[in-house]
Amino acid sequence: MIISFMLVSFCGVVYSDRAEGLFHLMRTHGMLAQSFVASITMYAFIVQCIFTFIVLSIIYALPIFKSQEVCAIEQWDCAGEFGEAPQLSYYDASYIDYDDIYNNTRVELRAYREPGDYADILALAAIFSLSIPGSLLSAAFLPGYKAPLIFIGFVCVVASLLPLVFYFVDQSRSVDWVLECANDFLDHSDRPRIAIDEMDEFCKNEFNRTTLDEYFVDCVGFEVNGASQYCTPRVASLLPQFGLFQGLSMTYTKKITFLSRPEDYVAEVLIPNMSGGVDCDGNTCTFPYANWVRKQTIVYMTIGAIILTVVGFFTAAILGFPTRPIHELRMKLSNLLSFQWIRRSPASGTTGGEDGISNKNEPKRTTMKEVINESKTVQKLVKSFVDRSRHGEAEEGQVKETVVLDHARIKRNRVAPVLTHKLCKTYPAMGGRPPKVALEDLDLHVMKGQCLGFLGKNGAGKTTALKILAGS
């Protein structure tokens, strides 16, 4: 959960820039979409990778991931000090149903689990971090500020707790589910599938020195660790948090160490007779099925990261850096949902910046000649990089114009430092009051070296316009 919450901190930076107007200011000053996306994704990946390495390294350093130390056979009860490697009594190791005679003595075989290598932890950290750029791009451009961050945090909590819910609450371990799990393992081992009435015979073969192969080690692994954790649907690892949990579980149970009476039976007979490509080192062998599940988990985590990345780039293109068709579609949807209602509201036609209140008895005002000339000048200046589309019913006087700005077509060395075209600002409805139009259709340009006096009556929108130009 701690690792997942890094996504909220990454998104918080982007949302803060958007709320303060810095994102829009950077775009208007020529920031390239590719540069922004590349910078935030690389930053998120590097930071997440380092943080995940640290957290998983701390987890791997805990005693539960240390190799267990077996006490002498005559010690029935033994325990180590806090922080030391776990102490295991010989009789606490899992008993294996095994039949053999060695030096005229019946063999007693036991086994216990051993964790995987630190390299397995590093691989999980790297693969999990690959999913962060896509997750960030998918979430960073959602509309709003606090509400989306709360939603992202909630999703992180649910995604982190989902593996625990699956293991300990979900899946009532019905007979059908256990049967499907067993048959999945048998398919992997190239063994015939079984029916419900044959479940008692699952991994109950008569094992001896002639049957020491991968299937034998897998059955020992199930006896030592249980089978439920290996029955999780592989596709669930497409979710990064689920895959990380599953990968840690497989790393925790990746190896098996054998014990025997007589003590030298494992080294002299069991390990030398092991066949079928089982990888052993001393008395410890890799649990083949757990290792296979771990590799499948990494594959699905990689696919999930690729899917998140593709979705993230599409989301960023649509919500963060829309092209002209997407921008026009968004504008039409916005007009459909809010603009028409604002125009028909009692506050329609107001231009007050402070209270948005208009007087219906006020005589109709004429537009000054200077304002008309300024609008014409601005329209000529923006003609090369602005597209317009009209929609609505002319008979009803509801024709509206959508203005779409293409940043790529702006030649910044030929454009006035201050340039606004049809600049508007409408405060949303609050407390039952209608929306307030603080600024409407402001056309203005200020050339380099020019000093401009900004005049207007109270409520005309002067302060609002200056705040917009300042990016605040």
TIKEPA-990029 format. One record per atom (N, C-alpha, C): x, y negated, z. Coordinates in steps of 0.001 Angstrom, whole numbers, plus 500000, padded with zeros to 6 digits. Each point is the difference from the previous one (the first is absolute). Example, Ala and Ser with C-alpha at 12.3 -4.5 7.8 and 13.67 -1.06 7.14 Angstrom:
BEGIN
513190505690507800;499110498810500000;500900498800500000;499650498950499280;500820498810500060;499230498910500730;
***
This chain:
BEGIN
500833501203500000;499167498797500000;500872498740500000;501093500039500784;500911498851500049;500592499728498618;500378501071499322;500579499845498663;498977499421499035;498749500449500076;498961499530499080;499683498532500199;500116499507501247;499619498625500279;500979498983499419;501127500459499471;500886499076499297;499294499386498800;499046500738499406;499252499478498854;499238498735500383;499434499966501205;499252498821500452;500922498798500090;501220500200500502;500934498874500106;500415499489498630;500204500916499041;500346499565498642;498856499198499380;498787500530500124;498835499309499427;499766498666500691;500289499933501301;499791498753500732;500805498850499443;501226500280499540;500843498949499411;499362499460498726;499521500897499144;499384499568498735;498705499247500267;499176500513500924;498736499330500322;500251498618500603;501040499883500818;500322498701500594;500388498992498927;500824500431499044;500382499108498898;498784499577499186;499086500937499782;498793499659499236;499121499032500770;499836500227501312;499133499141500797;500549498580500110;501323499872500046;500616498678500114;500211499326498650;499652500668498933;500130499415498670;501373500150499385;500930500680500691;501347500133499466;500034500885498761;499162501018499996;499964500896498844;499565499233498753;498929499207500142;499535499201498861;501041498955499605;500664499411501002;501007498991499703;501162500608499226;500437501201500384;501096500662499289;499589500337498575;498766500404499809;499535500318498643;499981498760499127;499517498898500547;499932498768499203;501381499434499717;501015500432500756;501364499532499760;500811500990499179;499315500902499337;500673500858499033;500437501352500505;499494500462501181;500394501323500484;499461501081499067;500859500895499585;499595501080499118;499367501132500799;498967500582499431;499324501104500678;500953501161500227;500825500288498977;500936501122500131;500983499767501140;500476498774500148;500962499698501060;499369500156501373;498774499504500152;499331500088501297;499728501452500381;499448500764499057;499684501403500281;501272500786500310;501052499780499214;501248500720500229;500604499650501358;499943498742500384;500623499583501262;499262500571501205;498665499910500017;499276500486501185;500025501518500082;499983500694498852;500036501463500052;501374500508500422;501075499375499492;501339500406500401;500230499706501479;499558498840500443;500128499659501424;499245501000500863;498743500304499619;499197500936500790;500626501390500014;500502500457498846;500594501340499943;501248500093500879;500879499011499908;501248500044500771;499724499956501498;499133499065500419;499688499875501431;499294501257500507;499015500487499217;499280501201500415;500932501202500068;500911500101499052;500936501122499976;500884499987501246;500545498839500339;500847499891501182;499208500316501262;498805499423500105;499176500208501195;499599501464500137;499624500633498885;499596501407500044;501175500895500370;501184499709499448;501201500750500373;500243499924501504;499864498801500558;500258499822501437;498996500786500831;498706499855499672;498958500674500790;500126501520499900;500164500515498779;500105501450499841;501295500536500607;501056499205499969;501247500428500638;499824500112501508;499263499057500577;499710500075501439;499180501246500311;499005500287499154;499181501198500207;500857501259499897;500894500026499010;500850501183499814;500964500179501162;500339498890500682;500928500093501136;499317500465501279;498664500072499995;499287500450501197;500273501478500258;499854500447501238;500276501404500333;499176501007499204;498778499637499579;499170500976499294;500598500396498658;500882499143499440;500643500321498736;501403500585500186;500389500228501238;501302500608500246;499899501518499952;501088500656499658;500025501466499986;499820500527501420;499165501008500119;499720500567501314;501156500897500453;500257499976501282;501021500848500598;499321501121500776;500384501226499703;499372501165500613;500773500383501261;499268500188501075;500611500394501264;500383501481499953;500750500404500967;500377501409500099;498755500867500171;500070501229499528;498837500884500013;499476500207501407;500894500059500988;499545500265501360;499305498806500640;500074498803499347;499307498824500530;498589499928499423;499013500198500868;498611499955499544;499493498565499850;500525499133500797;499528498617499977;501208499071500014;500111499141499000;501119499052499946;499509498704499378;500560498908500439;499613498695499479;501205499082500028;500124499153498975;501119499078499926;499655498657500612;501009499139500092;499805498656500510;499324499131498949;499436498882500452;499308499082499098;500988499456498963;499612500050498745;500838499501498913;500914501030499402;500140501150500659;500845501054499462;499225500874499032;500719500855499292;499350500916499071;499046500918500767;498850500337499409;499033500861500692;500611501357500351;499704500470501210;500458501305500463;498894501018499773;500330501104499408;499001501005499650;500379501337500620;499057500577500741;500214501339500538;499879501025498876;500774501044500088;499943501053498988;498586500533499855;499285500102501100;498666500584499974;498927499006499526;500380498711499882;499072499015499437;500075499949498484;501039500593499426;500078500089498542;498923500961499494;499494499745498800;498898500805499447;500451501424499710;499205500950500444;500300501408499759;499589500365498578;500867500711499284;499747500398498613;499784501506499958;498899500390499347;499693501432499850;500966500585498970;501035500685500493;501105500454499150;500438501381500476;500254500868499058;500300501399500342;501367500395499446;500943500286500921;501315500473499575;500749500543501222;500974500851499718;500859500581501023;501439499594499690;500701499511501036;501385499566499810;500825500516501174;501017500781499666;500849500614501034;499161500763501025;499076500797499441;499127500843500826;499112499195500950;499795498738499668;499147499136500825;498934499348499124;498745500018500485;498929499335499242;500211498493500027;499891499404498834;500271498565499853;498795499185500460;500288498985500791;498983499004500368;500383498684499322;499105499486499138;500307498803499196;499109498838500428;500612498846500210;499273498772500345;500525498850499136;499238498913499957;500397498858499173;499429498712500581;500633498873499681;499501498684500412;500348498993498904;499291498890500006;500157499024498933;501205499107500241;500528499455498885;501096499036500031;499659498859499037;500377498766500313;499689498878499100;500892500003498763;499563499238498988;500782499851498783;501161499028500190;500629499650498921;501176499137500044;499605498523499963;500953499147500357;499760498555499977;499757499508498574;500565500689499003;499776499612498603;498520500079499632;499265500940500609;498561500095499742;499277498752500502;500436499466501127;499420498777500550;500289498813499081;501234499914499502;500364498893499112;499188500045498709;499764501203499476;499198500124498776;498575499522500239;499413500358501138;498638499553500314;499934498482500121;501012499403500644;500011498545500155;500067499305498645;500838500517499096;500140499381498683;498712500131499185;499401501193500007;498778500205499212;498848499177500560;499863499929501323;498930499181500590;500182498527499643;501244499514500023;500251498593499687;499660499669498556;500053500991499106;499637499758498600;498540499610499840;499160500380500961;498572499687499888;499678498580500441;500936499330500685;499709498680500554;499815498923498929;500858499920498942;499758498965498987;498597500068499395;499543501210499647;498656500130499445;498930499633501001;500172500405501266;499023499651501032;499940498494500208;501169499352499982;500039498547500184;499301499277498863;500297500379498759;499364499339498856;498503500276499967;499569501171500470;498572500332500004;499225499198501030;500688499560501069;499294499346501102;500276498514500129;501097499501499430;500436498636500283;499170498929499312;499241500347498981;499278498986499243;498482500104500165;499544500714501031;498566500055500267;499519498617500425;498787499607499605;499507498666500376;499856499873501506;500276498802500509;499862499746501423;501342499922500695;499944499961501343;501230499921500781;499954500967501180;499263499635501062;500000500833501207;499227501296499805;498851499908499340;499178501209499812;500742501087499229;500664499691498886;500755501059499303;501124500585500844;500687499150500800;501067500520500853;499454500962501051;498846499663500574;499365500907500966;499617501299499321;499473499890498773;499615501202499254;501220500863499687;501109499368499585;501217500757499700;500524500698501250;499978499297501132;500420500620501248;499125501186500380;498686499857499790;499076501103500296;500288501202499109;500259499753498714;500327501092499074;501280500706500437;500999499235500451;501255500604500463;499770500895501210;499144499547500919;499705500809501191;499306501296499603;498978499885499139;499254501195499574;500914500968499260;500830499468499087;500898500869499229;501014500698500898;500436499322501073;500973500591500906;499381501065500892;498726499806500373;499337500963500884;499364501157499240;499851499844498687;499330501042499215;500675501362500114;501349500103499945;500607501328500156;499679500647501341;500000499190501066;499674500550501314;498556500481500048;499106499213499374;498597500415499961;499858501310499249;500741500130498904;499911501221499205;500508501203500781;501105499815500718;500601501120500718;499200500403501240;499495499018500751;499455500303501315;498484499864500106;499361499330499057;498553499813500081;499307500620498796;500431499582498809;499374500499498778;500410501451499767;499361500589499033;500269501395499642;499792500912501217;498809500460500197;499650500818501163;500657501367499954;500941500159499081;500715501263499889;499039501162499777;499069499796499094;499048501058499667;500736501148499328;499350501147499970;500605501185499415;500312499764498524;499088499357499300;500220499741498573;501226499112499782;500157498994500856;501135499092499853;501315500739500270;500019500826501063;501199500770500319;500303501000498882;498953500608499433;500196500945498900;500613499299498793;499509498827499664;500545499259498861;501463499634500243;500306499648501239;501384499681500359;500899501226499831;499520501154500484;500789501234499897;500222500387498543;498969499886499185;500128500372498591;500908499031499244;500024498739500417;500915499044499383;501443500433500257;500274500436501213;501337500497500317;500314501281499223;499021500910499893;500232501250499281;500246499746498516;499302499014499422;500253499640498600;501429499502499833;500466499203500953;501374499497499941;501002501148500111;499659501020500770;500906501134500213;499811501105498976;499144499768499008;499707501012498970;499479501293500628;499125499838500978;499367501139500659;498518499997499650;499342501155500040;498565500058499685;499171499245501032;498971499346499530;499108499264500890;499200500968500862;499476499507501106;499251500835500941;498594499465500169;499124500848500531;498616499621500285;499848499700501493;498815499533500372;499772499610501396;500213501173500944;499535501191499599;500127501154500895;501439500511500096;500918499412499227;501397500408500050;500886498978500706;499375498983500628;500766498936500627;500878500526501133;499545501032500691;500791500545501103;501311500618499522;500079500299498696;501209500622499457;500970498972499416;499650498699500118;500852498956499435;501338499967500746;501090500168499259;501357499995500553;500177501045501096;499310501137499888;500131501071500983;500704501220499395;500840499767499028;500733501101499375;500957500640501007;500401501205499709;500991500677500833;501388499562499552;500517499008500694;501296499432499623;501133500814500615;501036500249499190;501210500668500459;501158499499499144;501156500620500147;501179499509499289;499886500112498485;499031500751499491;499822500124498547;499037498960499435;499351499218500845;499013499003499530;500433498587500390;501274499761500088;500514498683500411;500122499108498774;498940499264499711;499986499120498840;499306498693500379;499706499191498989;499368498697500231;498641500147500662;499242500994499612;498675500218500587;500124500290501497;500996500789500380;500217500309501410;500291498734500796;500889499142499484;500353498769500709;498790499068500084;499185499939498939;498794499173500031;499029500481501077;499806501310500101;499092500537501018;500538499732501400;501318500076500165;500595499647501287;499756498515500300;500129499145498975;499740498572500190;498578499731500439;499026500706499421;498610499842500413;499802500472501437;500684501071500372;499889500514501360;500570499000501010;501067499335499619;500660499058500902;499255498669500087;499558499470498855;499448498636499944;498491499937499831;499354501126499697;498591499925499631;499875499658498528;498796500168499460;499832499835498555;499239498742499608;499298499356500949;499088498918499619;500705498814499365;501184499646500487;500675498816499473;500478500183498563;500083501236499544;500436500282498633;498821500117499038;498803499823500516;498801500170499183;499383498673499583;500657498904500311;499493498701499593;500008499875498484;498933499506499388;500003499825498535;501178499139499559;500739500470499020;501189499272499551;499641498609499475;498827499880499379;499621498735499391;499821498913501056;499790500379501265;499852498994501061;501260499180500171;501138500533499585;501271499279500127;500128498860498999;499022499843499100;499984498797499154;499889498748500863;499343500117501150;499949498907500967;501338499971500741;500749498906499936;501362499988500560;500062500402501465;499061499498500816;500027500321501427;499776501487500236;499102500588499236;499743501430500137;501231500799499560;500600499596498898;501181500697499522;501154499911500976;500180498828500627;501081499846500978;499781500912501197;498766500056500485;499696500879501134;500234501457499629;499527500391498818;500182501384499552;501481500318499802;500752499051499440;501426500225499802;500747500160501313;499664499190501005;500615500140501323;499651501346500624;498762500434499810;499584501298500537;500790501134499372;500209499941498683;500772501048499330;501480499954500395;500529498786500207;501383499882500454;500162500564501405;499005499785500836;500028500485501380;500036501532500066;499415500670499013;499907501470500025;500724500635498823;501023499330499475;500609500444498749;500834501273500151;500553500264501185;500912501133500165;499534500936501112;500513501220499971;499662501031500984;501295500659500462;500139500139501303;501148500695500569;499544501324500617;500731501068499711;499643501340500470;500822500380501237;499338500722500907;500631500595501177;499681501489500007;500832500781500626;499729501442500011;500633500663501214;499501501127500308;500619500937500936;500070501341499293;501173500534499770;501353499524500340;500342498637499366;500844499230500682;500260498613499621;500670499869498637;500836500974499605;500719499860498736;499238500536498797;498744500405500191;499247500576498889;499739498953498905;499676498798500407;499678498962499006;501207499726499109;501160499803500597;501196499662499223;500521501176499197;499841501226500531;500591501169499346;499062500660498992;498695499918500205;499063500738499147;498971499081499337;499315499195500802;498866499215499468;500441499019498909;500945499124500312;500428498978499041;500685500605498777;500924500967500155;500629500585498799;499022500695499075;498893500528500513;499020500690499166;498908499081499464;500097498706500310;498983499062499531;500142499812498489;498896500135499278;500005499887498537;498955498985499556;499841499872498688;498962499120499455;500353498530500034;501286499675500072;500398498596499948;499793499237501280;499879500674501134;499841499320501282;501335499373500404;499963498721500354;501219499266500362;500203500087501511;501087500627500420;500281500189501417;501389499473500334;500130499514501226;501283499534500517;500110500494501439;500852500983500218;500069500624501312;498730500780500261;499371499790501130;498741500664500341;498780499181499609;500218498876499305;498912499092499639;499750500055498498;498719500136499638;499601500043498590;498989498894499713;500036499501498770;498998499018499572;498654500685499846;498952499345500508;498623500481499861;499558499674498570;499988500976499072;499783499695498572;498685499288499709;498915500450500611;498703499403499684;499924498559500513;500536499751501199;500014498633500527;500840499092499112;501120500513499511;500843499209499117;499300499715498678;499244500982499495;499249499795498762;498899498964500199;499285500070501132;498960499013500302;500614498608500134;501179499897500614;500679498708500139;500324499409498628;500489500825499087;500312499509498656;498731499571499268;498912500775500152;498729499609499392;499510498676500572;500189499818501302;499601498748500643;500751498815499407;501306500157499801;500808498916499429;499559499692498570;499666501036499235;499529499784498627;498703499195499996;499049500387500849;498726499279500044;500174498594500562;500909499820500959;500264498650500495;500563499121498887;500863500568499158;500560499239498881;498911499627498999;499121500966499696;498882499703499083;499103498926500591;499721500093501308;499185498987500659;500639498624499937;501337499941500170;500697498716499905;499896499419498591;500101500855498979;499875499538498616;498584499461499741;498992500724500489;498612499552499820;499779498654500691;500495499869501235;499855498736500717;500703498861499265;501157500280499426;500731498971499274;499229499528498770;499431500948499250;499206499639498815;498770499184500411;499297500473501017;498822499266500485;500414498615500500;501143499929500699;500461498724500519;500314498996498907;500655500441498941;500316499089498900;498724499508499299;499028500890499827;498737499580499399;499274499011500904;500006500264501314;499341499093500941;500666498633500006;501338499992499997;500720498724499969;499729499240498706;499914500739498890;499732499348498713;498602499404499947;499052500672500642;498608499542499941;499729498899501012;500462500187501247;499660499063501070;501065498928500225;501276500350499803;501066499047500293;500465499197498811;500171500663498866;500505499328498799;499104500372498808;498758499531499996;499074500406498948;500358499411498641;499805500787498964;500137499504498633;498757499199499633;500014499407498830;498878499142499634;498666500741499969;499881501195499382;498700500696500028;499539500336501419;500933500435500843;499627500326501377;499596498746500757;500742498914499775;499666498753500669;498627499497499566;499692500099498726;498680499576499521;498894500853500608;500238501292500115;499009500882500608;499790499644501464;501076499725500717;499875499614501400;499251498687500141;500290499068499129;499306498710500056;498512500166499727;499652500856499040;498585500220499703;499283500647501173;500671500960500626;499394500633501172;499837499006501143;501021499157500177;499913498980501043;498869499028499733;499874499580498741;498897499100499648;498654500659500223;499903501288499638;498748500718500140;499572500109501448;500974500205500901;499685500244501404;499854498720500820;500756498946499655;499989498830500873;499786498668499293;500628499802498830;500015498680499381;498593499521499640;499185500911499452;498641499612499620;499196499605501231;500188500748501092;499231499694501203;500420498673500602;501339499708499911;500496498734500535;499408498829499221;499945500130498681;499487498914499156;498521499729500262;499244501023500355;498557499846500219;499664499674501451;501019499980500872;499765499738501418;499709498518500200;499424499621501190;499725498582500277;501235499130499980;501188500641500210;501235499208499999;500536499791498609;499225500403498977;500475499944498620;500309498576499596;501166499828499363;500369498690499497;500754499153500983;500228500475501235;500728499209500982;501473500008499693;500640498934500355;501451499898499830;500650499513501277;499318500159501126;500558499544501273;501052500946500494;501115499478500463;501072500830500497;499847500332501460;499276499133500775;499947500232501430;498725500693500426;498858499540499539;498750500608500451;499186500590498876;500360499714498764;499308500601498870;498546499590499903;499567498873500608;498593499582500010;499790498969498906;498993500199499188;499694499052498925;498667499333500266;499828498816499521;498775499240500154;499245500032498691;498813500645500012;499234500142498761;499501498656499496;499886499020500910;499500498683499587;501115499110499456;501259500509500049;501115499209499499;499895499872498482;500174498801499480;499895499814498540;501070500784499271;499677500396498783;500916500774499180;501238499172499680;501167500648500238;501248499295499792;500522500245498583;500614498974499434;500587500130498668;501482500320500148;500508500770499062;501411500373500022;500824498864499415;501046499621500717;500844498894499559;500760500376498731;500297498997499215;500716500209498744;501380500599500236;500675499556501081;501324500534500308;499950501500500300;498944500436500680;499848501423500322;499790500813498725;499181499458499088;499748500702498742;501291500125499198;500781498910499942;501265500038499258;500988500989500640;500035500036501350;500892500937500683;499617501443499700;498699500282499960;499542501351499690;500397500410498590;499884499095499068;500396500307498624;501510500258499910;500780499200500723;501456500188499985;500380501353500573;499373500357501119;500292501284500647;499606501156499097;498846499892499332;499566501080499108;500993500219498861;500604498925499509;501013500159498964;501265500677500553;500351499641501237;501212500565500602;499874501499500264;498799500441500385;499825501414500384;499483500851498850;499779499398498857;499389500725498890;500819501219499579;501329499907500095;500847501082499489;500037501215500913;499628499870501256;500083501141500903;498718500250500800;498879499457499559;498717500210500667;498981500514498992;499263501026500381;498914500528499177;498680499739500709;498975499697499206;498684499713500564;498964500937499403;499031500344500827;498859500781499525;498748499439500639;498924499955499237;498731499456500488;498965501103500122;499139499871500991;498935500977500199;498843499299500699;498799500552499822;498814499414500615;498972499616498953;498895499403500458;498892499610499131;500028498496499792;500219499588498752;500068498576499699;498666499316500243;498860500714499702;498680499384500151;499720499643501457;500539500794500916;499737499761501411;501082499146500649;500944499539499193;501071499182500545;500938500761500900;500122501304499767;500821500842500862;501265500499499295;500474499278499003;501225500395499304;501189499731500914;500784501036500255;501177499883500867;501251500330499193;501092499349500352;501262500206499297;501006500681500920;500586501101499528;501046500701500741;501356499633499398;500899499524500844;501334499582499571;500996501054500465;500782500533499071;500990501028500306;501389499453499675;500888500027500993;501353499468499845;500977501143499751;500795499881498941;501021500987499666;501369499426500372;500561500471501137;501275499461500486;501134500234499007;499926501094499258;501103500342499103;500153498990498857;498932499283499678;500047499058498878;500362498577500422;500286499789501274;500312498648500481;501480499687499749;500275498941499290;501364499521499787;500281498944501063;500649500424501080;500082499179501206;500843498744499808;500909500012499061;500803498795499774;499226498936499237;498806500354499495;499190499031499243;498687499658500699;499808500506501216;498747499790500720;500230499012501136;498998499147500250;500090499042501099;500177500737501320;500816499468500921;500215500664501293;498705500221500776;499060499044499893;498688500139500633;498955500031498896;499272501098499927;499005500159498941;498847500844500527;498815499412500025;498796500741500415;498949499897498912;499272501066499812;498947500028498986;498776500703500578;498913499237500111;498748500504500566;500233500633501379;500810499327500819;500307500494501337;498767499912500886;499667501114500647;498801500064500832;500324500619501353;499180499694500982;500094500616501317;498615500048500616;499531501210500324;498696500183500618;500173500799501281;499553499426501116;500062500718501269;498784500914500108;500207501250500416;498881500957500037;498970499629501052;498823500595499838;498905499757500936;500359500570501364;499707499228501056;500263500456501366;498891499497500923;499625500839500965;499023499594501004;498649499617499428;499621500614498891;498708499683499402;500022498791499096;501115499291499969;500098498835499120;500396500435498595;499611499260498985;500355500369498619;501469499727499733;500539500548498925;501391499705499632;500200498508499754;501228499511500267;500311498584499818;501031499825498880;499648499205499019;500923499713498905;500847498806500409;501275500251500303;500891498934500452;500699499298498849;500179500695498891;500696499429498850;499471500677498751;499789499195498940;499388500578498803;500599499366498743;500577500880499142;500436499612498660;500944498801500001;501085500112500784;500993498917500036;501039500223498907;500114499021499072;501035500002498971;501005498910500348;501272500381500126;501007499030500423;501376500462499536;500815499032499558;501391500321499708;500888498840500442;501157500354500541;500973499003500454;501335500364499366;500514499111499173;501249500261499302;501188499796500938;501141500547499616;501218499885500796;500402498527500117;500259499547501236;500385498617500247;498824499057500165;498784500476499831;498825499142500095;499504499936501436;499534498845500429;499407499810501326;498509499787499819;499197500814500715;498553499978499794;499292499643501290;499048499109499903;499124499701501128;498729500808499904;499687500762501048;498847500908499992;498867499318500745;499027499455499264;498910499215500594;498678500733499863;499119499728500931;498668500596499959;499280499748501304;498690500048499973;499239499721501210;500077501189500959;499524499800501208;500003501062501003;499211501210499498;500621501195500151;499308501222499568;500163500313498542;500838499218499286;500171500252498571;500852501234499738;500783500445501010;500825501192499828;501480499706499865;500434498781500390;501412499629499867;500888500907500866;499646500135501259;500796500831500917;499993501449499558;498840500466499563;499901501392499533;500927500244498819;500019499054499057;500859500149498824;501470500013500389;500395499103500917;501395499938500416;500420501267500752;499079500547500805;500298501252500700;500220501146499016;499184500038498957;500164501043498993;501331499857499292;500350498743499642;501270499765499312;501185500332500890;499832499820501307;501083500288500948;500076501480500344;499014500785499560;500005501435500283;499555500344501400;499324499097500691;499565500270501372;498508500298500048;
***
